[in-house]
Amino acid sequence: MYGYLRKHVARALFMLYKAIKHQTEKGPVDAVTCDARYALSEDRLLRENTEYRPLVRLMPNSHLRRRRDSTVESRQLVGVNWD
């Protein structure tokens, strides 16, 4: 059974897992209670309607760990203004 799962089902299950994870992490998440705006469990759902918008910042590589192959001068960090 493991061989069948690995050959035929594993990729589809992994893609489903990644899609669900991406959707649930898309909105704001409370840092204290870990409740989220988009959650699979109703117990972990943020009830109040909060206003938020995407927040994009550029961080220079001097603040990041040095890498030999790093030719990019800065990295883009994405968050929400609710954090």
N, C-alpha and C positions, 0 to 999 in steps of 0.2 A: 504494500500500500504506500510506503514511503516513496518508492521509485515513481509511482504514478503521480503522487502529489507533487513531487519535485519536478517532474517532466512537464506535466500538463496544467497544474493548478497554481503553482508557486508564484509565477510572474503576475497572474491576474490578481491573486490575493494581495501581493505586495503593492501593486498599483492601486488597488482599492484602499489599502491602508494609508498610502501616501496621499491619496486624494482626500480622504476623510480628515487626516491630520492637517493638511493644508487648509481645508475649509474651517475647521474648528479653531485654528490658530490665526485666522484672518482678522478677527475683531479683537476688541480689548479683553484683557484678562486681569482680574483683580489679583494683585501681588500678595495680599494677605490671605484671602480665602480660596484663591485659585478658581473662583467662579468665572465663567466666560460668557460673552455675549452670544457666541455660537457654540453650543455644547451638545453632545449627544445625550447626556443624562439630564433629566429635568431638575434633579437635585443640585446640579452644578451650574445652572443657568442664571445669569444676571437678570433680575426681574425689572429693575428700573431702567428706563430708557436714557442712556447717557449720550451726550453729544461728543463726538470725537472725529478727528480727521488724521489722515496719514501725515507723518512728520519725517522728512528726509534730511539727513545731515551728512556732511563730508568730513571724514576724519583723516588728517595727514598720516602718512606711513610712519612718521617719527614717533607717534604714540602707539603704534602696533609693533608686535614682535618682528624683528628683522628676519627676512627670508632671502635666500640667495637669488631666487628667481623673481623677486618682487621688482617689477619695473613700473608699477602704477604709483603715482605720487600720492593719491588719497583713495580711501575706500568709502563707499556709500553705505550708511547705516539707516535702516528704516524702522520706524516705530510709530506710535500714535501719541498725540498730544495729551492723552489721558494718563499716560504712565507717570 
